Amino acid sequence: MKSKTKIAILLVAVIITLAGFNLMISPSAIDIMRLGRPTPYHVDVTVTAQYGSDAQPIVHINGLP
């Protein structure tokens, strides 16, 4: 298969995919997403796993108000 044919197939697939995603999401859902306000704080959670019979996860939570 020639490279031009491969590129054409890829472009058609990308266009069909983007059109499909736009049809799946209703316009009202997009409006709701735009109306949302960011929260006044940010929470970072880091979980570190340990291996072994007596291992416990280590959890660090930063940014709580």
C-alpha angles and dihedrals in degrees: 000000000000121000092240089058092049092051091048091051091048092051092048090049092050092049092048091048094050092046091050093052091048090053093049095056114068119223091241091059090053090050091052090052091052093050094055118109123216117250118255091239139041125219121206117195121189120186120190118194122213128197126226141073095281097035119137125191116253112223124191118188117189131178104034113150 
